[in-house]
């Protein structure tokens, strides 16, 4: 599932379709790279190019393309899994303990 196939993402994160219409703000590469090891559903939704409500519905119903971690009613997504869903390369730095779990 790649939201970037038919969109262009400008440096400010605004995604446009093939006709140049602004669709939704996505994370820039720099913003994505700066994310912590796990993120909330709203941040993952922004990265995936979907809105908040459908993202929470997918997380709750088990339809999210990324593995969802639920802790006391909070839904979290691992940055590495989000990167996989987006078709991005490794985003874990070598000194990061999560890097050893690839």
The first five atom37 places (N, CA, C, CB, O) and aatype in JSON, in Angstrom:
{
  "aatype": [20, 20, 20, 20, 20, 20, 20, 20, 20, 20, 20, 20, 20, 20, 20, 20, 20, 20, 20, 20, 20, 20, 20, 20, 20, 20, 20, 20, 20, 20, 20, 20, 20, 20, 20, 20, 20, 20, 20, 20, 20, 20, 20, 20, 20, 20, 20, 20, 20, 20, 20, 20, 20, 20, 20, 20, 20, 20, 20, 20, 20, 20, 20, 20, 20, 20, 20, 20, 20, 20, 20, 20, 20, 20, 20, 20, 20, 20, 20, 20, 20, 20, 20, 20, 20, 20, 20, 20, 20, 20, 20, 20, 20, 20, 20, 20, 20, 20, 20, 20, 20, 20],
  "atom_mask": [
    [1, 1, 1, 1, 1],
    [1, 1, 1, 1, 1],
    [1, 1, 1, 1, 1],
    [1, 1, 1, 1, 1],
    [1, 1, 1, 1, 1],
    [1, 1, 1, 1, 1],
    [1, 1, 1, 1, 1],
    [1, 1, 1, 1, 1],
    [1, 1, 1, 1, 1],
    [1, 1, 1, 1, 1],
    [1, 1, 1, 1, 1],
    [1, 1, 1, 1, 1],
    [1, 1, 1, 1, 1],
    [1, 1, 1, 1, 1],
    [1, 1, 1, 1, 1],
    [1, 1, 1, 1, 1],
    [1, 1, 1, 1, 1],
    [1, 1, 1, 1, 1],
    [1, 1, 1, 1, 1],
    [1, 1, 1, 1, 1],
    [1, 1, 1, 1, 1],
    [1, 1, 1, 1, 1],
    [1, 1, 1, 1, 1],
    [1, 1, 1, 1, 1],
    [1, 1, 1, 1, 1],
    [1, 1, 1, 1, 1],
    [1, 1, 1, 1, 1],
    [1, 1, 1, 1, 1],
    [1, 1, 1, 1, 1],
    [1, 1, 1, 1, 1],
    [1, 1, 1, 1, 1],
    [1, 1, 1, 1, 1],
    [1, 1, 1, 1, 1],
    [1, 1, 1, 1, 1],
    [1, 1, 1, 1, 1],
    [1, 1, 1, 1, 1],
    [1, 1, 1, 1, 1],
    [1, 1, 1, 1, 1],
    [1, 1, 1, 1, 1],
    [1, 1, 1, 1, 1],
    [1, 1, 1, 1, 1],
    [1, 1, 1, 1, 1],
    [1, 1, 1, 1, 1],
    [1, 1, 1, 1, 1],
    [1, 1, 1, 1, 1],
    [1, 1, 1, 1, 1],
    [1, 1, 1, 1, 1],
    [1, 1, 1, 1, 1],
    [1, 1, 1, 1, 1],
    [1, 1, 1, 1, 1],
    [1, 1, 1, 1, 1],
    [1, 1, 1, 1, 1],
    [1, 1, 1, 1, 1],
    [1, 1, 1, 1, 1],
    [1, 1, 1, 1, 1],
    [1, 1, 1, 1, 1],
    [1, 1, 1, 1, 1],
    [1, 1, 1, 1, 1],
    [1, 1, 1, 1, 1],
    [1, 1, 1, 1, 1],
    [1, 1, 1, 1, 1],
    [1, 1, 1, 1, 1],
    [1, 1, 1, 1, 1],
    [1, 1, 1, 1, 1],
    [1, 1, 1, 1, 1],
    [1, 1, 1, 1, 1],
    [1, 1, 1, 1, 1],
    [1, 1, 1, 1, 1],
    [1, 1, 1, 1, 1],
    [1, 1, 1, 1, 1],
    [1, 1, 1, 1, 1],
    [1, 1, 1, 1, 1],
    [1, 1, 1, 1, 1],
    [1, 1, 1, 1, 1],
    [1, 1, 1, 1, 1],
    [1, 1, 1, 1, 1],
    [1, 1, 1, 1, 1],
    [1, 1, 1, 1, 1],
    [1, 1, 1, 1, 1],
    [1, 1, 1, 1, 1],
    [1, 1, 1, 1, 1],
    [1, 1, 1, 1, 1],
    [1, 1, 1, 1, 1],
    [1, 1, 1, 1, 1],
    [1, 1, 1, 1, 1],
    [1, 1, 1, 1, 1],
    [1, 1, 1, 1, 1],
    [1, 1, 1, 1, 1],
    [1, 1, 1, 1, 1],
    [1, 1, 1, 1, 1],
    [1, 1, 1, 1, 1],
    [1, 1, 1, 1, 1],
    [1, 1, 1, 1, 1],
    [1, 1, 1, 1, 1],
    [1, 1, 1, 1, 1],
    [1, 1, 1, 1, 1],
    [1, 1, 1, 1, 1],
    [1, 1, 1, 1, 1],
    [1, 1, 1, 1, 1],
    [1, 1, 1, 1, 1],
    [1, 1, 1, 1, 1],
    [1, 1, 1, 1, 1]
  ],
  "atom_positions": [
    [[0.85, -1.19, 0.0], [0.0, 0.0, 0.0], [0.89, 1.23, 0.0], [-0.96, 0.01, 1.22], [1.47, 1.57, 1.03]],
    [[1.0, 1.88, -1.1], [1.81, 3.08, -1.18], [0.96, 4.25, -1.63], [3.0, 2.87, -2.13], [0.38, 4.23, -2.72]],
    [[0.89, 5.26, -0.79], [0.11, 6.45, -1.1], [0.88, 7.41, -1.99], [-0.31, 7.15, 0.17], [0.33, 8.41, -2.46]],
    [[2.14, 7.12, -2.21], [2.98, 8.05, -2.95], [3.02, 7.73, -4.44], [4.37, 8.04, -2.38], [3.7, 8.43, -5.19]],
    [[2.32, 6.68, -4.89], [2.38, 6.28, -6.28], [1.86, 7.36, -7.22], [1.6, 5.0, -6.49], [2.45, 7.59, -8.27]],
    [[0.78, 8.02, -6.86], [0.17, 9.01, -7.74], [0.23, 10.41, -7.14], [-1.27, 8.63, -8.04], [-0.51, 11.3, -7.55]],
    [[1.1, 10.59, -6.17], [1.19, 11.88, -5.51], [2.63, 12.39, -5.56], [0.7, 11.79, -4.05], [3.58, 11.61, -5.62]],
    [[2.75, 13.68, -5.55], [4.05, 14.33, -5.41], [4.05, 14.99, -4.05], [4.34, 15.36, -6.56], [3.1, 15.69, -3.69]],
    [[5.11, 14.8, -3.28], [5.2, 15.4, -1.95], [6.26, 16.5, -2.0], [5.54, 14.34, -0.86], [7.43, 16.23, -2.26]],
    [[5.83, 17.72, -1.75], [6.74, 18.86, -1.74], [7.54, 18.87, -0.45], [5.96, 20.18, -1.92], [7.26, 18.11, 0.48]],
    [[8.53, 19.74, -0.39], [9.38, 19.83, 0.8], [8.58, 20.17, 2.05], [10.45, 20.88, 0.58], [8.98, 19.8, 3.15]],
    [[7.45, 20.86, 1.9], [6.64, 21.21, 3.06], [5.68, 20.1, 3.45], [5.86, 22.48, 2.78], [4.91, 20.25, 4.4]],
    [[5.71, 18.97, 2.73], [4.88, 17.83, 3.08], [3.5, 17.83, 2.45], [4.74, 17.75, 4.53], [2.72, 16.91, 2.7]],
    [[3.18, 18.84, 1.65], [1.86, 18.85, 1.02], [1.88, 17.93, -0.2], [1.45, 20.29, 0.61], [2.71, 18.08, -1.09]],
    [[0.97, 16.99, -0.23], [0.89, 16.04, -1.33], [-0.06, 16.58, -2.39], [0.42, 14.64, -0.84], [-1.13, 17.11, -2.07]],
    [[0.34, 16.43, -3.63], [-0.52, 16.84, -4.73], [-0.72, 15.65, -5.65], [0.09, 18.06, -5.5], [0.15, 14.78, -5.75]],
    [[-1.86, 15.6, -6.31], [-2.11, 14.53, -7.25], [-1.53, 14.91, -8.61], [-3.62, 14.23, -7.36], [-0.88, 15.94, -8.74]],
    [[-1.78, 14.07, -9.62], [-1.22, 14.31, -10.96], [-1.7, 15.61, -11.58], [-1.57, 13.16, -11.88], [-1.04, 16.14, -12.47]],
    [[-2.82, 16.14, -11.13], [-3.34, 17.4, -11.65], [-2.86, 18.6, -10.85], [-4.87, 17.37, -11.67], [-3.22, 19.74, -11.14]],
    [[-2.04, 18.36, -9.83], [-1.49, 19.45, -9.03], [-2.39, 19.9, -7.88], [-1.23, 20.6, -9.91], [-2.09, 20.89, -7.21]],
    [[-3.49, 19.18, -7.64], [-4.38, 19.55, -6.54], [-3.81, 19.05, -5.22], [-5.8, 18.98, -6.76], [-3.34, 17.91, -5.13]],
    [[-3.85, 19.89, -4.2], [-3.38, 19.49, -2.87], [-4.37, 18.51, -2.27], [-3.18, 20.73, -1.94], [-5.57, 18.78, -2.23]],
    [[-3.88, 17.37, -1.82], [-4.73, 16.32, -1.27], [-4.65, 16.25, 0.26], [-4.36, 14.98, -1.87], [-5.66, 16.39, 0.94]],
    [[-3.48, 16.04, 0.78], [-3.31, 15.85, 2.22], [-1.86, 16.1, 2.55], [-3.77, 14.43, 2.67], [-0.97, 15.85, 1.73]],
    [[-1.62, 16.59, 3.75], [-0.25, 16.79, 4.19], [0.34, 15.45, 4.61], [-0.18, 17.82, 5.34], [-0.24, 14.76, 5.45]],
    [[1.47, 15.08, 4.04], [2.19, 13.87, 4.4], [3.47, 14.24, 5.13], [2.5, 13.02, 3.14], [3.87, 15.41, 5.12]],
    [[4.1, 13.28, 5.75], [5.37, 13.54, 6.4], [6.47, 13.68, 5.35], [5.72, 12.42, 7.4], [6.53, 12.92, 4.38]],
    [[7.33, 14.65, 5.54], [8.5, 14.77, 4.67], [9.48, 13.68, 5.07], [9.16, 16.21, 4.78], [9.33, 13.06, 6.12]],
    [[10.49, 13.43, 4.23], [11.51, 12.43, 4.57], [12.2, 12.79, 5.89], [12.55, 12.32, 3.44], [12.45, 11.91, 6.72]],
    [[12.52, 14.06, 6.07], [13.2, 14.49, 7.3], [12.31, 14.26, 8.52], [13.6, 15.97, 7.2], [12.79, 13.83, 9.56]],
    [[11.02, 14.56, 8.39], [10.09, 14.34, 9.51], [9.97, 12.85, 9.82], [8.69, 14.93, 9.18], [9.96, 12.45, 10.98]],
    [[9.88, 12.03, 8.78], [9.77, 10.59, 9.0], [11.03, 10.07, 9.69], [9.54, 9.85, 7.66], [10.95, 9.3, 10.64]],
    [[12.18, 10.48, 9.2], [13.45, 10.02, 9.78], [13.6, 10.43, 11.24], [14.62, 10.57, 8.97], [14.27, 9.74, 12.01]],
    [[12.98, 11.54, 11.64], [13.08, 12.03, 13.01], [12.06, 11.39, 13.96], [12.9, 13.53, 13.02], [12.08, 11.67, 15.16]],
    [[11.17, 10.54, 13.45], [10.16, 9.91, 14.31], [10.82, 9.0, 15.34], [9.16, 9.12, 13.46], [11.89, 8.44, 15.08]],
    [[10.19, 8.86, 16.5], [10.7, 7.9, 17.5], [10.45, 6.46, 17.04], [10.03, 8.15, 18.88], [9.85, 6.24, 15.99]],
    [[10.91, 5.5, 17.8], [10.82, 4.09, 17.45], [9.37, 3.63, 17.31], [11.53, 3.24, 18.49], [9.08, 2.79, 16.46]],
    [[8.45, 4.16, 18.11], [7.03, 3.87, 17.98], [6.28, 5.19, 17.87], [6.5, 3.02, 19.18], [6.68, 6.2, 18.46]],
    [[5.18, 5.18, 17.12], [4.38, 6.39, 16.93], [2.91, 6.07, 17.19], [4.56, 6.96, 15.5], [2.5, 4.92, 17.18]],
    [[2.15, 7.11, 17.43], [0.72, 6.97, 17.62], [0.0, 6.83, 16.29], [0.17, 8.16, 18.39], [0.58, 7.02, 15.22]],
    [[-1.27, 6.5, 16.38], [-2.09, 6.29, 15.18], [-2.18, 7.55, 14.33], [-3.49, 5.82, 15.57], [-2.15, 7.47, 13.1]],
    [[-2.3, 8.71, 14.95], [-2.43, 9.95, 14.17], [-1.17, 10.23, 13.35], [-2.71, 11.13, 15.1], [-1.27, 10.66, 12.2]],
    [[-0.01, 9.99, 13.93], [1.24, 10.19, 13.18], [1.35, 9.18, 12.06], [2.45, 10.1, 14.12], [1.74, 9.52, 10.94]],
    [[1.01, 7.92, 12.36], [1.04, 6.89, 11.32], [0.06, 7.23, 10.2], [0.7, 5.51, 11.92], [0.36, 7.02, 9.03]],
    [[-1.1, 7.75, 10.56], [-2.1, 8.14, 9.56], [-1.53, 9.21, 8.63], [-3.39, 8.65, 10.23], [-1.72, 9.14, 7.41]],
    [[-0.85, 10.19, 9.19], [-0.24, 11.24, 8.37], [0.79, 10.64, 7.42], [0.41, 12.31, 9.27], [0.84, 11.0, 6.25]],
    [[1.6, 9.73, 7.93], [2.62, 9.09, 7.09], [1.98, 8.28, 5.97], [3.53, 8.18, 7.93], [2.49, 8.25, 4.85]],
    [[0.85, 7.62, 6.26], [0.15, 6.8, 5.28], [-0.74, 7.6, 4.33], [-0.67, 5.76, 5.98], [-1.2, 7.08, 3.31]],
    [[-0.98, 8.87, 4.68], [-1.81, 9.71, 3.83], [-3.3, 9.48, 4.02], [-1.46, 9.49, 2.4], [-4.09, 9.72, 3.11]],
    [[-3.69, 9.0, 5.2], [-5.11, 8.8, 5.49], [-5.5, 9.68, 6.68], [-5.43, 7.3, 5.79], [-4.63, 10.16, 7.41]],
    [[-6.78, 9.9, 6.86], [-7.21, 10.76, 7.96], [-7.32, 9.98, 9.27], [-8.55, 11.42, 7.63], [-7.29, 8.75, 9.28]],
    [[-7.45, 10.72, 10.33], [-7.43, 10.19, 11.69], [-8.52, 9.15, 11.95], [-7.58, 11.32, 12.67], [-8.23, 8.08, 12.48]],
    [[-9.76, 9.44, 11.6], [-10.88, 8.56, 11.93], [-10.74, 7.19, 11.27], [-12.19, 9.2, 11.5], [-10.87, 6.18, 11.96]],
    [[-10.48, 7.11, 9.96], [-10.3, 5.79, 9.37], [-9.08, 5.06, 9.93], [-10.16, 5.91, 7.86], [-9.08, 3.83, 10.04]],
    [[-8.04, 5.8, 10.29], [-6.84, 5.16, 10.86], [-7.16, 4.48, 12.18], [-5.72, 6.2, 11.05], [-6.74, 3.35, 12.42]],
    [[-7.91, 5.17, 13.05], [-8.29, 4.56, 14.32], [-9.22, 3.36, 14.09], [-8.97, 5.6, 15.24], [-9.11, 2.34, 14.77]],
    [[-10.12, 3.48, 13.14], [-11.04, 2.37, 12.85], [-10.24, 1.15, 12.38], [-12.08, 2.78, 11.76], [-10.49, 0.03, 12.83]],
    [[-9.27, 1.35, 11.48], [-8.43, 0.26, 11.0], [-7.63, -0.37, 12.14], [-7.49, 0.75, 9.9], [-7.5, -1.59, 12.22]],
    [[-7.1, 0.47, 13.02], [-6.32, -0.03, 14.16], [-7.2, -0.88, 15.08], [-5.69, 1.13, 14.95], [-6.79, -1.95, 15.52]],
    [[-8.4, -0.4, 15.38], [-9.3, -1.11, 16.28], [-9.84, -2.4, 15.67], [-10.45, -0.21, 16.67], [-10.02, -3.38, 16.38]],
    [[-10.09, -2.4, 14.36], [-10.69, -3.56, 13.7], [-9.66, -4.54, 13.15], [-11.57, -3.1, 12.59], [-10.03, -5.58, 12.6]],
    [[-8.38, -4.22, 13.31], [-7.34, -5.12, 12.83], [-7.07, -5.02, 11.33], [-7.7, -6.5, 13.16], [-6.47, -5.93, 10.76]],
    [[-7.5, -3.95, 10.69], [-7.31, -3.8, 9.25], [-6.15, -2.89, 8.87], [-8.54, -3.28, 8.64], [-5.97, -2.59, 7.69]],
    [[-5.38, -2.46, 9.83], [-4.26, -1.56, 9.55], [-3.18, -2.33, 8.79], [-3.68, -0.95, 10.87], [-2.9, -3.48, 9.13]],
    [[-2.56, -1.72, 7.77], [-1.51, -2.42, 7.03], [-0.23, -2.63, 7.85], [-1.18, -1.65, 5.77], [0.64, -3.4, 7.46]],
    [[-0.14, -1.94, 8.98], [1.01, -2.08, 9.88], [0.57, -2.82, 11.14], [1.62, -0.69, 10.25], [-0.6, -2.78, 11.51]],
    [[1.51, -3.5, 11.78], [1.2, -4.17, 13.04], [0.91, -3.11, 14.09], [2.37, -5.1, 13.48], [1.68, -2.17, 14.26]],
    [[-0.2, -3.26, 14.8], [-0.62, -2.3, 15.82], [-0.34, -2.9, 17.19], [-2.13, -1.93, 15.66], [-0.7, -4.05, 17.47]],
    [[0.29, -2.11, 18.04], [0.57, -2.51, 19.41], [-0.43, -1.79, 20.3], [2.06, -2.19, 19.83], [-0.51, -0.56, 20.27]],
    [[-1.2, -2.53, 21.09], [-2.19, -1.9, 21.97], [-1.72, -2.02, 23.41], [-3.6, -2.55, 21.79], [-1.46, -3.11, 23.91]],
    [[-1.6, -0.88, 24.06], [-1.21, -0.82, 25.46], [-2.21, 0.05, 26.19], [0.25, -0.27, 25.63], [-2.27, 1.26, 25.96]],
    [[-2.99, -0.56, 27.07], [-3.97, 0.15, 27.9], [-4.82, 1.12, 27.08], [-3.26, 0.91, 29.02], [-4.99, 2.28, 27.47]],
    [[-5.35, 0.67, 25.97], [-6.23, 1.51, 25.17], [-5.52, 2.47, 24.23], [-7.11, 2.29, 26.06], [-6.17, 3.21, 23.5]],
    [[-4.2, 2.46, 24.24], [-3.42, 3.3, 23.34], [-2.9, 2.43, 22.2], [-2.24, 4.01, 24.09], [-2.38, 1.34, 22.43]],
    [[-3.06, 2.91, 20.98], [-2.61, 2.19, 19.8], [-1.3, 2.79, 19.31], [-3.68, 2.22, 18.68], [-1.2, 4.0, 19.1]],
    [[-0.29, 1.94, 19.14], [1.03, 2.38, 18.69], [1.46, 1.55, 17.5], [2.07, 2.28, 19.83], [1.05, 0.4, 17.34]],
    [[2.3, 2.15, 16.66], [2.83, 1.48, 15.48], [4.35, 1.66, 15.49], [2.2, 2.03, 14.15], [4.84, 2.77, 15.67]],
    [[5.07, 0.57, 15.28], [6.53, 0.64, 15.22], [6.95, 1.37, 13.95], [7.16, -0.78, 15.26], [6.42, 1.11, 12.87]],
    [[7.9, 2.28, 14.09], [8.38, 3.05, 12.94], [8.93, 2.12, 11.85], [9.47, 4.04, 13.39], [8.7, 2.36, 10.67]],
    [[9.63, 1.06, 12.24], [10.19, 0.13, 11.25], [9.08, -0.54, 10.45], [11.05, -0.93, 11.94], [9.23, -0.74, 9.24]],
    [[7.96, -0.89, 11.1], [6.85, -1.51, 10.38], [6.15, -0.5, 9.48], [5.85, -2.13, 11.38], [5.73, -0.83, 8.37]],
    [[6.04, 0.73, 9.96], [5.47, 1.8, 9.14], [6.33, 2.03, 7.89], [5.35, 3.11, 9.96], [5.8, 2.21, 6.8]],
    [[7.65, 2.02, 8.08], [8.56, 2.17, 6.94], [8.38, 1.03, 5.94], [10.03, 2.22, 7.43], [8.4, 1.26, 4.73]],
    [[8.19, -0.2, 6.44], [7.95, -1.34, 5.57], [6.67, -1.16, 4.76], [7.87, -2.63, 6.39], [6.64, -1.43, 3.56]],
    [[5.61, -0.7, 5.43], [4.33, -0.48, 4.75], [4.44, 0.58, 3.66], [3.26, -0.08, 5.77], [3.74, 0.52, 2.65]],
    [[5.3, 1.54, 3.87], [5.48, 2.63, 2.91], [6.54, 2.31, 1.85], [5.87, 3.89, 3.65], [6.76, 3.1, 0.93]],
    [[7.18, 1.15, 1.98], [8.19, 0.77, 1.02], [9.48, 1.55, 1.17], [7.67, 0.94, -0.36], [10.24, 1.7, 0.21]],
    [[9.72, 2.04, 2.37], [10.95, 2.79, 2.64], [12.04, 1.83, 3.09], [10.71, 3.88, 3.71], [11.75, 0.75, 3.6]],
    [[13.29, 2.23, 2.9], [14.41, 1.43, 3.39], [14.49, 1.48, 4.89], [15.72, 1.9, 2.77], [13.62, 2.06, 5.54]],
    [[15.51, 0.9, 5.45], [15.7, 0.87, 6.9], [15.81, 2.28, 7.44], [16.94, 0.05, 7.27], [16.55, 3.11, 6.9]],
    [[15.09, 2.55, 8.52], [15.15, 3.88, 9.14], [15.68, 3.8, 10.55], [13.76, 4.54, 9.14], [15.6, 4.76, 11.31]],
    [[16.24, 2.64, 10.93], [16.77, 2.45, 12.27], [18.26, 2.7, 12.21], [16.45, 1.04, 12.82], [18.96, 2.09, 11.4]],
    [[18.76, 3.58, 13.07], [20.18, 3.87, 13.08], [20.94, 2.71, 13.73], [20.45, 5.19, 13.82], [20.38, 2.0, 14.57]],
    [[22.21, 2.51, 13.34], [22.98, 1.37, 13.82], [23.1, 1.3, 15.35], [24.34, 1.42, 13.23], [23.16, 0.2, 15.9]],
    [[23.12, 2.42, 16.03], [23.24, 2.43, 17.49], [21.93, 2.18, 18.2], [23.81, 3.74, 17.94], [21.91, 2.04, 19.43]],
    [[20.84, 2.12, 17.47], [19.51, 1.93, 18.05], [19.3, 0.46, 18.38], [18.41, 2.42, 17.09], [19.52, -0.39, 17.52]],
    [[18.89, 0.14, 19.62], [18.69, -1.26, 19.99], [17.65, -1.96, 19.09], [18.24, -1.35, 21.45], [17.72, -3.18, 18.92]],
    [[16.72, -1.23, 18.52], [15.72, -1.84, 17.65], [16.36, -2.33, 16.35], [14.6, -0.83, 17.33], [15.78, -3.17, 15.66]],
    [[17.53, -1.82, 16.02], [18.2, -2.21, 14.78], [18.62, -3.66, 14.76], [19.39, -1.34, 14.57], [18.83, -4.23, 13.68]],
    [[18.75, -4.27, 15.91], [19.19, -5.67, 15.95], [18.06, -6.64, 15.71], [19.83, -5.97, 17.28], [18.3, -7.85, 15.62]],
    [[16.82, -6.17, 15.59], [15.66, -7.05, 15.43], [15.18, -7.13, 14.0], [14.53, -6.58, 16.31], [14.02, -7.48, 13.79]],
    [[15.97, -6.84, 13.02], [15.52, -6.84, 11.62], [15.32, -8.22, 11.09], [16.49, -6.11, 10.74], [14.94, -8.4, 9.93]]
  ]
}
